[in-house]
Amino acid sequence: MARTTPGRSMLSVEGPSGEWVHYTAGELAGRVAATVRFALNGGWEPGRHMVVALPNGEGLIRAVLTSWMLGCSPLILPPEATEPERKSLGADLGAAFADAFPLGERELSAALEHAPPMSGACSPAPEPDVTWHLPTGGTTGLPRLYPVVPGPGRALSGVREIMRAAAWSRDAVQLTVGPLSHAAPLLTCMAGITGGAHVVLPRRLHPASLRSAVERFRPTWCQLTPHQMALLDANETLWDALCSSLTGVLHTSAPCPEEVKRRWISRLGGERVFETYGSTQVTGNTFCDGVEWLARPGTVGRPFGANEVLIADRDGNVSRPGEVGEVFMSSPWTRTLGGESYRLLRGRGDGFFSIGDTGRTDADGYLYLTGRLDDVIVVGGANVNAREVENVLLTHPGIREVVVVRRPDPLMGDVLHALIVSADQANPPDTAALRRHCQGLISPHKIPMSADVVDALPRSHAGKVERFMRPE
């Protein structure tokens, strides 16, 4: 695109003061080329990873494109991750993580200062086999960086197939509002840019930023989480403005509250509201539109394209329609490129893998999710591993035992609630003290919103802590 349509609008980013900065295909390619030269001059070597821990913006997108042009798989970390969290995320990579080349704000600025952008694009190295290493939500254990296969070309073209089914087009004005350290926002954002769309990137999920983006650019397509849909739903004026230009919205991540989804379908029409269910590990996808959903409320769709879904009981036997069990999925990628990339998943040995969700299918093959097998709690669309939070809380000297459970919340869906057994019953720590203790040790969205002091944790007859209570 930089060679054939260099003036094509490619990216608009909101700056810190609310101003918008625009990049054409030629300009973005030139900035990537400059960053490639900077990395090469700085001692980058083939096979060396690049660490990208940046907020939403041109810098993050340029860093990812630079990594790919160098034939490298970027290691994408949440920008707010603490040092202990970063070490935990990169533990599986060992020395490769410690030796990774940093591409942060300082390096990106220096790249443009010492190697000014040139017109056109640079010559790329062979495409990497792994698109990127992304943080999992903890669905398969503690959060970790997971290698997403296949390489960028196939991965992004596959995502664009789903996006096209959800009314996306090459000429779309695509609004991206989610954090780009999460799989769905990053995949759809990069698939949009490399597919020719004009991507609009507000600085933050805030009414003022969103209003500026909507009124200035009139977006025609966006990907949202149910949490973001609920926030927009609560702002009538902003919702009206966005819905007046949208031809399609694709929602992902946590299950969408029924009342929120019905309002979006009522506003946009079932033919413009779409849902896909998948995972960071790219085990497979389901898909449905709003018309299908209205006929089957609660479904997350049927397998998309060549993807497959089966439900299995505890013994691994395939369940019949209507029976609840563990959700296993298979895709062309898991069947042909499984191997090492899928070593951390629960597999059946037949190309089907699970990330720990439970559900059922109906007679027509539509999937309905019912819960999780593990200790992951979805907070505003982000997966939080309860055991990770418990490990941090246990470093507080006033806590002897703790369990973190989900608590219903009208806006977030669920939030974290801690049940603690105090080491000093006469002077137990309060919620404020626990939240202060967690700051700097885990990300803000992982910190419990509330806490209760109890005499003992709820346990089963076998002595195991019962995690499934839902405090009101």
N, C-alpha and C positions, 0 to 999 in steps of 0.2 A: 504493500500500500504506500510506503514511503517513496518507492520508485515510480509508481504509476499514478497515484493521486496524493501527492505530498501535501496539498492544502486541505485534505479531508479533516473535518473536525473529529478529534479522537478522544479528548479528555478535558473536562473542566473541573477544577478543584477549588473549593472555597478556602481562602486564606484566613489567618488568625484574626484579622480585623473585619472579616465579612466580605472582602473583595474576592472576585473570581478570577482565576488564572486559567488561560486556555492553551491547549497544545494541539497542533495538527499532527497528522501521521509523520510528516517529514521532521517536525521539531522533536517529537518524542523519540523517533529513531536516531536522530543526531545526538540527543542527550544519552541514549543508551550506548551508542558507539563511543562517546567520550568516556563513559564509565567503564566500558570494557577495556579501553586503553589504559585507564588509571589502574585497574585491577592487575593487568598484565605488567605494567611498570612497577607495581607494588609487590611483585613476587608471587602472584597467583600461579598455581600449577594445576595441570589437569588432574582430576580426581579429588581436588580439595574442595570441600563444601564452603558455602557462604552462609553466614548467619544474618538473617533479616528480622529485626525486632523494631518495627516502625509503626507509627500510627497511620491511619488512612491518609493517603495523599499520593502525589506524583512520585515521591521518593520510594515508597514501597513498590509501586508498580514498576518503576525503572529498575529497582534492585532485582526484582524477579526476572524481568526481561533480560537484564545483564547476565544473570546466572545462566539462563537458558542459552544465550548467545555464546557463552563460554563452555557450553556442554556440561553444566554443573546443576545439581539439584539443590535448590535453596533450602535452608533450615529456617522455617518461619516460626517465630516465637511471639507470643502476645507482648506488646510493648510495655504493659504494666507488670509483667511477671517479675517476681522478686528473684534474687540470686539463688536461694535454695530451690525455687520452682524451676529455674532454668537448668540447674544441675540435675534435678530429677527428670526433667523432660529429655535431656540429652544423655542420660545414663547409658542407654542401650548402644549409643554410637561410640562410646569410649573416647579414644584418642582422636578420632575423626571430628568429634564435637569440640574438643579442646583446641585443635589446630585449625578450626574453621576460620576463613577470612571474613572479618566483619564488614558489613555494608550498612553503616548507620548514617545519621544525619551529617556527621563530620566528614566521613569518606565521600558521601554523595556530593557535598558542597565542594570539597577539594577536587573531585573529579572534573567538575565544570570549570574550576579556577585554573587547574594545571593542564587540562586537556579539553579546550573549548569545543562545544558541539560542532560537528561538521554536517554538511548537507548529505542526505542519503543514509543508508544503513551500512553497518560493517558486515564482513563475511562471518557467518556463524560457524562454530565448531559442530561436530556431530551431535545430534540431539541426545540428551540424557535418557536413560531407561526409566528413571524415576522422575515424575513431574516435580515433586517437592516432598519434604518431610513436614507434616502438619501435626500440631498437637491433637491427640484424641481427647474426647471429653471424659475419659476415664471409664468408658463403658466396658472395656476389656481389662480392667485393673486400674492402677494409678495412672494418671495422665502421662503420656510419653509421646515423643516424636515418631510418627508413623510414616513409612515410605509409601507414597501413593503411586501406583502404577496404572496404566502404562505411561510412556513419556508424554510431554506436553501436547504434541500434535494430536495424538489419538485421544487423550483425555479431554482436551478442550473441544474437539469435534464431537465427542460423545455427549458432552454437556450441552452443546449447541443443539443437538437433536432434541433433547428434552425442552430446551428453551423455545425452539421453533414450534414444538407441539403446544407450547403455552403462549403462542401468539407473538413471540419475538421475531424480529427481522433484522437484516443487515442495516437497514436505515433507521433502526430504533434509536430513540433518545432514552438511554437506560439509566435509571436512578439506582445508585448503590448506597445503602444506608448502614449496612451491618459492618462489624469489625472484620477487616480483611485477614485477621489471623484465624478466622473460622472458615470451615470448608466451603459452605454454600455461598456466602458472599464473595469469597476469593475466586472460586471456580466460575461463578456466573460473571463476575467483573472481568476476569482475564479472558474468558470465552467471548464476552462482548467486545472487548478492545481488539482482540486478535481476529474477530469475525467482522469488524468494520463498523460497529455501533459507536455512537457518541455517548461515552460514559460520563455521567454527572456525579461528582463525589462531594457531598457536603462534609464539613469538618467534623460534625458530631450529630447524634440523634437528638435534636433539639428543635422545638417548634420554629424558632427564628431561622435556623439554618435550613430546615426543610421548606419553610415558606419561601425563602429566597430562591432555593433551587426550583421549586414548583412553578413559581410565578415567572422566573426568568427563562426557564428552559422548556416548560410544558412537557415533562417526561411522558413517554408512551408505554414504557415497560419497566417493571421493577421486581425484585425478589425480596420477600419479607419473611420474618418469623411471626408466629402468632402473637408474641409479646409486642412486636412493632405494630402489628395490625390493631391490637387493643389500644395502644397509645394513640394511633391515628384516629381510631374510632371515637376516642374521647375528645378529640378536637374537631368539632363539626366544621368549622370554616376551612381548616387545612384539608380535612377529608374531602370536602366538596371540591376544592381546587384541584387536588390530585386526581380524583376520580373523573373529573371532566375531560382529562387528556389521556388517561390510561386505556390502552387496547388490551393489556394483559397484565396480570400479577400472578407470580408463582410463589407459593409459600412452602416452607420447609421447616426442619427442626422439630420442636415439640408439637404434640397434638394440639390442634386449634380448638379453643372452647366453642361449643356449638353455637351459642348466641352471637359470638363475634363473627364466625364464618357466615351465619345466615344474614347478618347485616351487610357484610361485604357483597354477598351474592345478590341481595336485594338492591344494593346501590349500583353495582356494575353489571349484573346479569351473570347467570351461571356459565355462559360461554366465554367469560373473560377472567374467571377466577380458577386457578389451577393449583394442584397440590402434588408434591413428590415426596416420597419417603426413601431415604438412603442413609449413608453413613460416611464418615471421613475415610474409612477403609475401603470404600467403593466396592462393597460386596454385591450391590445390585440396587435397582430402583423400582418403585411402583409409581403410578401416575393416574390422576383422574381430574376431570373438570368439575365445575360446580353443578352442572346438570346431573352428572352421575352421582355426585355426593348427595344432592337433594333426594334422589331416589333411594340412596343407601346411607343415611346420616351416620357419621362416625367413621366411614371407610377412609383409608389412605390410598386407595386405588388398587389397580391390578398391575401385574408385572409389565414394565415398559419394554417394548421391543423384544429382544432375545433374552431378557432377564427371566428368572424363574423364582418362585416362592414355594416353600413347603413348611408345614407345621409338624413338629415331632414331639412325642411324649418323652418322659424321663428316661425311658429305655431306648430311645432313638427310633422308635417305630413311627412311621408316617401317620399323622392323625387325619381323621375324616373331616369334611366341612362342618363347621360349627363347634368343633372340639378345640379347646384352648391348649396351647403348648408353646414350645420355643420356636421362634421365627428363624428359619434358615433361608438364605438367598444365594442364587447363583447367577453370574453374569458372564458374558464372553471373556471378560478380563480375568475373572477368578478361574475360569476353566482353562485358560491358555497361559496365564502369567501368574499363577498362584505361588507355589514354592515358598521362598524365603520371606517374601513380602507378607504372606498370610500366616506366618508361623505363630503369631500372637493371638490368632482368632480361634474360636471353637469350630472345628470342622468335622464333617461326617466321613471324609475320605472319598466323597463322590462329587467334589466340586461345589458343594453347598457349605456356606459359612454362616455363623451366627455372631451377632454383637451383644447378645444377652437380652433382647426384647422378647416378650411373650405376646401371643395374639391368636387369632383364628381367621379362617377364610370362609366365605359363603359358597353356595353352589356354583356361582358364576366366577369364582376366583378372586373376588375382591377381598383385600386384607383389612382387618380391624385389629389395632393394637390394644393390649389390655394391661401392660405393665412391663417391669424389668426383673431379671433374675438377680441382679447384683445390687450394689449399694449406691448407684448413681441417682442423683436428684437433679431434675431439670429446673434451673432458675432463670426465668426470662429467656428461654431458648438455649442457654448454655448448660452443658453437663458438668455437674460438680460431684466428685467422688467423696462420699461422706467420710470414708476412712482417712483420706488425706487431711480433711479438716479436723478430725478427731486427734490425729497425731500431733497437730499443732497445738490444739487446746490442752493436750496432756502435758505439754511443756510448761504450763502455768503451775506455779507451786501450790496454788489453792485448790487444784482439781485432783481427785483420786481416780475417778472413773468418769467417762463421758460417752454418750452416744448422740450422734447427729441424725435428726429425722426431718422429714418434710412437713411443712405447715402450709395449708391452703392460703392463697393470697389472691384477691380479686383482680389485681393488675399483673402480677408476675406469674400467676399460675400456682407456683410453689415457691416458698422461701425456706431457708435453713433455720432449724430450731434445735438448740442444744439442751439435753437433759444431763445434768452434772451431779455427781456425788462429791461433795466438798471434802477436802482434807481437814478442814476446820469447820465443823457444823455451826459453831457459834459465830463465825465471821466469814461466811461464804462470799466468793466474788460475785458481783452483779453483772448484768449484761454489758454495761458500759465498760467495765474492767476487762471482760473477755474480748470485746471488740477492739479495745486499745492493744491488748496483748497480740492479737492476730495481725495488726497493721504492720506491713513490711515483711511478714512471713508468708502470707498468701494474698492472692488478688482480692480486691474489694468485694466482688460478687460472691466469693466463697466464704466470707465472714458471716456467721450466724446473725440473723436479725433479732433473735430473742433467745432467752434461756430460762430454764426453771431448775431450781435446786430440789433434788429428790433424795429420799433416804436410801433408795436402792434402785438400780436399773431394772426395767421389766425383762424378765428372763423366762424362757420356756422350761418345760419339765427336764429337758436335757441340759439346762444351764446356759444355753445360748441367749444372747441379748436379742430381744424381739424388736426389730427395727421398723416394723411396718405400721406402727401406730401413727395416726395423723392428728396432732393436737389441733383443737379448734381455736 
